[in-house]
């Protein structure tokens, strides 16, 4: 994520998703566990965020992964001090 005044901006985060729910989030650089929250969406959640932002007129751009067709970047317009982007890249599906 960029913008939004988030302390994990630009850091790779490993998510474990079980049955469509994020069950854990880990900072890859420090191996520390992070609180699971709505700021770590599943792929379905990314599509939901894109649709909601489009409906609200705040989606300024969207990029899709060329192989797996999931949203890999959402650019969102917010208040002047809160615009930013949400990135979902380096996706690795584990068994």
PyMOL commands that set and color helices and strands:
alter all, ss='L'
color gray80, all
select helices_A, chain A and resi 43-56
alter helices_A, ss='H'
color red, helices_A
select strands_A, chain A and resi 2-3+13-18+21-27+33-34+59-64+71-76+84-87
alter strands_A, ss='S'
color yellow, strands_A
deselect
rebuild
show_as cartoon
